[in-house]
Amino acid sequence: MRKTLLYVIFLCLVSSGILKGQDTRIDFVEYTLDNGLHVILHQDNTTPVVGVTMMYHVGSKNEAPDRTGFAHFFEHLMFEGTKNIKRGEFDRYVEGAGGTLNAYTSQDVTYYFVLLPSNQLELGLWLESERLLHASVDSTGIATQKDVVTEEMKQVRDNPPYGRLLIETVSRAFTDHPYQWDVLGREDHIRNAEDHKFHEFHKRFYVPQNVVLTIAGDIDTEKAKKLVNKYFADIPAGTEEIYRPPASEPVRKHEVRDTVFDNVQLPLVLQAYHIPEIGGEDYYAVDMLASLLSRGQSSRLHRSLVDEQQIAMAVQAMPLALEHPGLAIIFALPNLGTGPDVLEKAINEELEKARNELISEFEMEKLRNQMENNFVNSNTTIASRANNLATYHLLLGDANRINTEIDNYMKVTREDILRAANQYFREDNRVVLYFLPETEK
């Protein structure tokens, strides 16, 4: 969540060029060091840029219920410095070499990426090896980052309009699974945690066997292997058992409905449906159904609610792509004078059509084209390829899905979409929330 604007600008500058066709294959090599560190190397010498990324298999779902927010906390803490990098110097090394860096935390992973001129590859590897082996988890850094992350909670989640939309949703949608809490966690869990709790979390999760190192861009593969060995091979493997929560959320059997009064000017209607995990057999049909409903101005929900009935100013449907079964979320903002009940009724009518009628051949062809276009565009930059290779390996166990994932979408039929609409977009499988202004309380 650091330097987001700079990162977006940099991605535009370092783009390696649009892929010349949907059949363009992304070649890579991968192997695992003796300490368990998995390495993926992708050579593309079209531009003098290299990305060095580390994706740790730890997110908010790996936390204890009374210590939420720890994964996100470490996203920040591991920029503090290391045994050989002074506090606050990590960014300066990268920016001084003409590069940029960033990180994010999700429910499933924590991701660090450094983008550099390709002649600075060794610098990037040294920095990430330092972060892995010698990160400073001391009282000064912990105290500093407690202030930083709790302030971020206020700025990103608690104070902005609709900032609590996701946490209000997942806290009702999940009863057993740790997806029920927010990635940022609770302020009191961070504030009240003693230093040794952070030490224990770091020792358990930030170890070679729990991370994938991806190097993508203007490299020589064999030289890169030697550098990886130089900086990472001697890092000892962790000795703690890595906690993996079970995908244990019970099947929902009744609708949950509630009203949230918040710091908003306009009402918002939200529906959340339980869906399969990313890579699950039905996930692709659900994703395509979400696109049918709301991707683009010709989508069903936009055409009906925004253009024809003019009862909504915006409507969106999107699946959360999670390692364990997650949610598909639909939300809409009403036009002035339209009640949330009217808006919800219109959404339900479109869902009823999706459950009762096969989509047209024309719509199916449009969906396939959209998915193909999205797939190609998702791999157009060095940074995006590095991210995708790591994600496919870590969450789906197969980095080569960067070449084959589109096939899973192309296999989906109109009948699959109809079945998915009936199986997952059911009234008894959802949470419905009305977000209303505090003044209406």
C-alpha positions in Angstrom: 0.0 0.0 0.0 3.1 2.2 -0.3 3.8 4.7 -3.1 0.8 3.4 -5.1 0.7 6.3 -7.6 4.5 6.1 -8.2 4.1 2.4 -8.8 1.3 2.9 -11.3 3.3 5.5 -13.2 6.3 3.2 -13.2 4.4 0.3 -14.6 3.4 2.5 -17.6 7.0 3.4 -18.1 8.5 -0.1 -17.8 5.8 -2.0 -19.8 7.6 -4.5 -22.0 5.1 -4.0 -24.8 1.7 -5.5 -25.6 1.9 -9.2 -26.3 1.7 -9.7 -30.1 -1.0 -12.4 -29.9 -3.1 -14.4 -27.5 -0.9 -17.5 -28.3 2.3 -15.8 -27.1 3.9 -18.1 -24.6 5.6 -16.9 -21.4 8.7 -19.0 -20.9 10.2 -19.5 -17.5 12.3 -21.9 -15.4 11.6 -22.8 -11.8 13.4 -24.8 -9.2 13.6 -25.1 -5.4 16.6 -24.5 -3.2 17.5 -27.0 -0.5 16.2 -24.6 2.1 12.7 -24.7 0.5 12.8 -21.4 -1.3 11.0 -21.7 -4.7 12.5 -19.7 -7.5 10.9 -18.7 -10.8 13.0 -17.0 -13.6 11.4 -15.3 -16.6 13.8 -13.9 -19.2 12.5 -11.0 -21.4 15.2 -8.8 -22.9 13.0 -6.4 -24.7 13.5 -3.6 -22.2 16.3 -3.0 -19.7 14.1 -3.6 -16.6 14.0 -6.4 -14.0 11.5 -7.2 -11.3 12.6 -8.9 -8.1 9.6 -10.1 -6.1 8.9 -12.1 -3.0 5.5 -13.6 -2.4 5.1 -14.9 1.2 2.3 -17.4 1.8 0.9 -15.5 4.7 -2.1 -13.3 4.8 -4.8 -12.3 7.2 -6.3 -15.9 7.2 -3.1 -17.2 8.9 -3.6 -15.0 11.9 -5.0 -15.9 15.3 -8.5 -14.5 16.1 -7.1 -12.4 18.9 -4.1 -11.1 16.9 -5.6 -9.9 13.6 -3.7 -7.5 11.3 -0.3 -9.1 11.9 0.4 -10.0 8.2 -0.4 -6.4 7.2 1.7 -5.1 10.1 4.7 -7.0 8.8 4.2 -5.7 5.3 5.2 -2.3 6.8 7.6 -3.5 9.4 9.8 -5.3 6.9 10.6 -2.0 5.2 12.1 -0.8 8.6 15.6 -2.1 7.9 17.8 -5.1 8.5 21.0 -6.1 10.2 22.9 -4.5 7.4 20.5 -1.8 6.2 19.9 1.1 8.4 16.4 2.1 9.5 14.7 4.0 6.7 17.4 3.2 4.1 15.6 0.4 2.2 13.7 2.8 0.0 16.7 4.9 -0.7 18.8 2.0 -2.1 16.1 1.3 -4.6 15.2 4.9 -5.5 18.9 5.8 -5.7 19.4 3.1 -8.3 16.5 4.5 -10.4 13.9 1.9 -9.3 10.7 1.8 -7.3 9.2 -0.6 -4.8 5.9 -1.5 -3.2 4.1 -4.2 -1.3 0.6 -5.4 -0.5 -1.2 -7.8 1.8 -4.3 -9.8 1.1 -6.2 -12.5 2.9 -3.8 -15.1 1.5 -0.4 -13.6 0.7 2.0 -10.8 1.4 3.9 -9.5 -1.7 7.0 -7.4 -2.0 8.3 -6.2 -5.3 11.3 -4.2 -6.4 11.5 -2.9 -10.0 15.0 -1.8 -11.1 17.1 -1.1 -14.2 18.4 -4.6 -15.2 22.0 -3.7 -14.3 20.9 -3.5 -10.7 19.6 -7.1 -10.4 22.2 -7.9 -7.8 21.1 -5.0 -5.6 17.5 -6.2 -5.7 18.5 -9.8 -4.7 20.7 -8.5 -1.9 17.8 -6.3 -0.5 15.3 -9.2 -0.6 17.7 -11.6 0.9 18.4 -9.1 3.7 14.7 -8.7 4.3 14.3 -12.5 4.5 17.3 -13.3 6.7 18.0 -10.1 8.7 14.8 -8.1 9.1 14.8 -5.8 12.1 11.9 -6.9 14.3 12.8 -4.8 17.3 11.0 -2.6 19.8 11.7 0.6 18.0 10.3 -0.6 14.6 7.4 -2.3 16.3 6.4 0.9 18.1 6.8 3.0 15.0 4.7 0.7 12.8 1.9 0.4 15.4 1.4 4.1 14.9 1.6 3.8 11.1 -0.8 0.9 10.6 -3.4 2.1 13.1 -3.4 5.5 11.4 -3.9 3.7 8.1 -6.9 1.9 9.6 -8.5 5.3 10.2 -7.6 6.8 6.8 -8.4 3.8 4.6 -11.2 2.0 6.4 -12.8 3.7 9.4 -13.2 7.3 8.2 -13.8 7.3 4.4 -17.3 6.8 3.0 -17.9 3.1 2.3 -14.5 2.3 3.8 -16.0 -0.3 6.0 -17.9 -1.9 3.2 -15.8 -5.1 3.0 -15.3 -5.7 6.7 -19.1 -5.2 7.3 -19.7 -7.8 4.6 -17.2 -10.5 5.5 -17.9 -10.3 9.2 -21.5 -11.4 8.5 -20.7 -13.8 5.6 -18.2 -15.9 7.5 -18.8 -17.5 10.8 -15.9 -20.0 11.2 -13.3 -19.1 8.6 -10.7 -16.3 9.3 -11.8 -14.5 6.1 -14.4 -13.0 8.6 -11.9 -10.4 9.7 -10.4 -7.5 7.9 -6.9 -7.6 6.4 -6.0 -4.5 8.3 -7.1 -6.1 11.5 -8.3 -4.6 14.8 -6.6 -1.6 16.3 -6.6 -3.1 19.8 -5.0 -6.3 18.6 -2.1 -4.3 17.2 -1.8 -1.8 20.0 -2.0 -4.3 22.8 0.3 -7.0 21.3 3.5 -7.5 23.1 6.8 -7.6 21.2 7.3 -11.3 21.6 4.0 -12.0 19.7 5.4 -10.2 16.7 8.7 -12.2 17.0 6.7 -15.5 17.1 4.7 -14.5 14.0 7.9 -13.5 12.1 9.7 -16.7 13.0 6.9 -18.9 11.9 6.0 -17.3 8.5 8.9 -15.4 7.1 11.1 -18.3 6.2 12.4 -19.7 2.8 10.0 -22.6 2.5 7.0 -20.1 2.8 8.0 -17.8 -0.1 8.5 -17.8 -3.8 11.2 -15.6 -5.4 10.3 -14.4 -8.9 12.8 -12.6 -11.1 11.4 -11.3 -14.4 12.8 -9.2 -17.1 16.1 -8.4 -18.8 18.2 -11.2 -17.3 20.5 -13.9 -18.3 18.9 -17.0 -16.7 22.1 -18.8 -15.9 23.7 -15.7 -14.4 20.6 -15.1 -12.4 20.7 -18.6 -11.0 24.2 -18.0 -9.7 23.2 -14.8 -8.0 20.2 -16.4 -6.4 22.4 -19.1 -5.1 24.9 -16.5 -3.8 22.3 -14.5 -1.8 19.7 -17.1 -0.8 21.1 -20.7 -0.7 22.7 -20.3 2.7 19.6 -18.8 4.4 18.5 -21.5 6.9 15.0 -23.0 6.6 12.5 -22.2 9.3 11.8 -24.7 12.1 8.3 -23.8 13.1 5.2 -25.4 11.7 3.5 -23.1 9.3 -0.2 -22.6 10.2 -2.6 -23.3 7.4 -6.3 -22.8 8.4 -8.8 -25.3 7.0 -11.3 -24.2 4.4 -14.0 -24.9 7.0 -16.8 -22.4 6.4 -20.2 -24.3 6.8 -22.6 -24.2 3.9 -25.0 -21.2 4.3 -28.6 -22.2 4.5 -30.4 -18.9 5.1 -30.1 -15.3 4.1 -28.4 -12.8 6.4 -29.9 -9.3 6.1 -28.8 -6.1 7.9 -28.5 -2.3 7.8 -25.3 -0.4 8.4 -25.4 3.3 9.3 -22.2 4.9 8.2 -20.4 8.1 7.1 -22.0 8.1 3.7 -24.1 10.6 1.7 -25.9 8.1 -0.5 -27.3 4.7 0.3 -25.6 1.6 -1.1 -27.2 -1.8 -1.7 -24.9 -4.8 -1.4 -25.3 -8.6 -1.9 -22.6 -11.1 -1.2 -22.9 -14.8 -2.4 -20.6 -17.6 -1.3 -18.6 -19.0 -4.3 -15.8 -21.5 -4.9 -12.1 -20.8 -4.4 -9.9 -19.4 -7.2 -9.1 -22.3 -9.5 -12.1 -24.3 -8.4 -14.1 -26.0 -11.1 -17.1 -23.6 -10.9 -15.0 -20.5 -10.3 -14.6 -19.7 -14.0 -18.4 -19.8 -14.7 -19.0 -17.6 -11.7 -16.4 -15.1 -12.9 -17.9 -15.0 -16.4 -21.4 -14.6 -14.8 -20.1 -11.5 -12.9 -18.8 -10.1 -16.2 -22.1 -10.7 -17.9 -23.9 -8.8 -15.1 -21.7 -5.8 -14.8 -18.6 -5.5 -16.9 -19.0 -2.6 -19.3 -21.9 -0.3 -20.2 -23.5 -3.1 -22.2 -23.6 -5.5 -19.3 -27.0 -6.6 -18.0 -27.1 -4.8 -14.7 -25.7 -1.5 -16.1 -28.1 -1.6 -19.1 -31.1 -2.3 -17.0 -30.5 -0.3 -13.8 -28.5 2.7 -15.1 -29.6 3.1 -18.7 -33.2 1.8 -19.0 -34.7 2.2 -15.6 -32.4 5.0 -14.5 -32.6 4.0 -10.8 -28.8 3.5 -10.3 -25.8 5.7 -10.9 -23.4 2.8 -10.7 -23.6 -1.0 -10.3 -20.8 -3.6 -10.0 -20.5 -7.4 -9.6 -17.1 -9.0 -8.8 -15.9 -12.2 -7.4 -13.2 -12.1 -4.7 -10.4 -14.4 -6.0 -9.4 -16.2 -2.8 -7.4 -19.3 -2.0 -10.4 -20.8 -0.1 -14.0 -20.4 -1.0 -14.9 -16.7 -1.0 -17.6 -14.3 -2.1 -19.1 -12.7 -5.2 -20.2 -9.2 -4.3 -22.8 -7.1 -6.1 -23.3 -3.5 -5.1 -25.2 -0.5 -6.5 -25.6 3.2 -5.7 -29.2 4.5 -6.3 -30.1 7.7 -8.1 -31.6 10.4 -6.1 -35.2 9.5 -5.1 -34.7 5.8 -5.5 -35.0 3.7 -2.3 -32.6 0.8 -1.7 -35.5 -1.7 -1.7 -36.3 -0.6 -5.3 -32.7 -1.0 -6.3 -32.5 -4.5 -4.7 -35.6 -5.6 -6.4 -34.2 -4.6 -9.8 -30.9 -6.5 -9.1 -32.9 -9.6 -8.0 -34.9 -9.5 -11.3 -31.7 -9.6 -13.3 -30.4 -12.5 -11.2 -33.7 -14.4 -11.7 -33.2 -14.1 -15.5 -29.7 -15.5 -15.1 -31.1 -18.4 -13.1 -34.0 -19.2 -15.5 -32.6 -18.5 -19.0 -29.6 -19.6 -21.0 -27.6 -16.6 -22.0 -27.5 -15.9 -25.8 -24.8 -17.2 -28.1 -24.0 -13.5 -28.8 -23.4 -12.8 -25.1 -21.4 -16.0 -24.7 -19.1 -15.0 -27.6 -18.8 -11.5 -26.0 -17.8 -13.1 -22.7 -15.2 -15.3 -24.3 -13.7 -12.3 -26.0 -13.6 -10.3 -22.8 -11.9 -13.1 -20.9 -9.3 -13.6 -23.7 -8.6 -9.8 -23.8 -8.3 -9.6 -20.0 -5.9 -12.6 -20.0 -3.6 -11.1 -22.6 -3.6 -7.7 -21.0 -2.9 -9.2 -17.6 0.6 -10.3 -18.8 1.7 -7.2 -20.7 4.3 -5.9 -18.2 7.2 -7.3 -16.5 5.7 -6.5 -13.1 2.4 -8.2 -13.9 4.1 -11.3 -15.2 6.1 -11.6 -12.1 3.0 -11.3 -9.9 1.1 -13.8 -12.0 3.8 -16.4 -12.0 4.1 -16.1 -8.2 0.3 -16.2 -7.7 -0.3 -19.2 -9.9 2.5 -21.1 -8.2 1.7 -20.2 -4.6 -2.1 -20.4 -4.7 -2.8 -22.9 -7.5 0.4 -25.0 -7.4 1.2 -24.4 -11.1 3.1 -21.4 -12.4 2.4 -22.6 -16.0 -1.2 -21.4 -15.5 0.2 -18.1 -16.8 0.0 -19.8 -20.2 -3.0 -22.1 -19.7 -5.5 -20.4 -17.4 -7.4 -19.0 -20.3 -8.3 -22.5 -21.3 -10.4 -22.9 -18.2 -12.5 -19.9 -19.3 -12.8 -21.2 -22.9 -14.2 -24.5 -21.6 -17.1 -22.8 -19.8 -20.5 -23.3 -21.6 -23.8 -21.4 -21.4 -25.1 -24.3 -19.4 -22.3 -24.0 -16.9 -23.2 -20.3 -16.4 -26.8 -21.2 -15.9 -25.9 -23.9 -13.4 -23.6 -21.5 -11.5 -26.3 -18.9 -11.3 -28.6 -21.4 -9.7 -26.1 -23.1 -7.4 -24.4 -20.0 -6.0 -26.6 -16.9 -6.6 -29.4 -18.1 -4.3 -31.3 -16.1 -1.7 -30.3 -18.6 1.1 -26.6 -18.3 0.1 -26.2 -14.6 0.5 -25.7 -11.6 2.8 -27.7 -8.4 2.0 -26.6 -5.1 3.4 -28.1 -1.6 3.1 -25.5 1.1 3.8 -27.4 4.2 4.9 -26.4 7.7 6.1 -26.0 8.2 9.8 -28.7 10.8 9.6 -31.3 8.1 8.8 -30.5 6.1 11.9 
